[in-house]
Each structure stands twice: as structure tokens, then as C-alpha cells.
Amino acid sequence: MTTPVRQTSWLRTIQVVLWSFVGLRKNSESQQDIEKLNPFHIIGVAIGMALLFVLGLIALVNWVVAQPTGL
């Protein structure tokens, strides 16, 4: 009995994580991805994207607060 070889690209892992962030995905496609992808890659990419999202929100808030009020 051999274990399946998990060889996918980082780009595919990023796509899967982005789809999971959006939440629009068929269950059958998710199961196929789970079988093919390395779970450590998924966790790493997800943490990185969540960090980028939070830093982007912080930058956006700082930019909005720094704008002069013209009201």
C-alpha cells in the first residue's frame, strides 16, 4: 500500500486559501484539495494571508484617520 504523492504548487495552495477566505467552494472540490495539498503549506499560507489582511486594515485605518477633515 503506497501513500499518495502530494505535489502541488504554491500558487495552487494560495488559490485554495483565497477560496476558503471567500467561502465559495463546492464540498467535493474542497475534499480533492485536502487530499492533494500539504497541510503545513495551507497553514503557512493562511497565516501569512491573515497577517497581510490585518496589516492592510491597519494601514487603511491609519490612512483614513490621517486625512484632513473637510466637513
Secondary structure, DSSP 8 states (H G I E B T S, - for coil): ---------HHHHHHHHHHHHHT---HHHHHHHHHHS-HHHHHHHHHHHHHHHHHHHHHHHHHHHHS----
